Amino acid sequence: MENQYCKVGAVTPIASNRQAIHLLEYQYQNFVEKASNINDAKLMEFFELKAEKIKKVLENLMQQIFSFV
């Protein structure tokens, strides 16, 4: 019997930087919105931390794009 590999949690690479920027901007806005609409302090902090991480990734991606221009 051959080994079979499960694809649960598999990551599909994003084809273009433009696509990545749109996706990251959407995720960032989504987490910021969730953080502002929640009453639980710990959950709000979680969403804010997620938004900050996405913001850093987005800023790094933008720097990489503009460094090539």
N, C-alpha and C positions, 0 to 999 in steps of 0.2 A: 504494500500500500504506500502510495506517495504522500509526502507531506503536503498539507494544504494550508495556505496562509490566509488568515482572516483580514479583511480590509477595513475593519471597524477602526475608526479614528485615523484612517489614511488621509494624508494631506495632498490636495491637488494644487500644483503650482499655478500661480496667476500668470497669464500669458504676457501681459504688458504692464509697464509701470503705471500707465494711465489708469488701467483697471484697478491696480493695487491702491492707488491714491483714492479713487472713488469709494472703494470698499472700506478702506481705513477711515475715511472721513465719515462715512455712514455709521460705522461701528462707534467711532468717537462720539458723534452726536447722539447716538442711541444710548450709550452709557451715561453721558452727561444728563440726558433727559430723564433716564431712570433714577439717577441719583437725586435729581431735584424733585421728583414726584414721590419719594418714599419717606416714610416716617421713622423707620428703624435706623438708628445711628450706625450700627455695624454694617448693615446692608448698604447704606448710603456710602460709607467709607470704602466698601468693597468696589462699588460701581465707580467711585471717584478714582481709586487706584487703577482700575482697569482702563479708564479713560486716559489717565496720565501715561500709562505704558503705551497705549495706542498712539497718543500724541507724540511721544518720543520717537517711536518707530516711523511715524509719518514725517516728522521733522528730519530724521536721518535720511529717509528716502528722498525727500525734496532736496536736501543738500547734495546727495549723490547725483540726482538728475541735473541740477544746475551746475555741478562741477564739471560735467561733460560738455556743457554748452560753451 
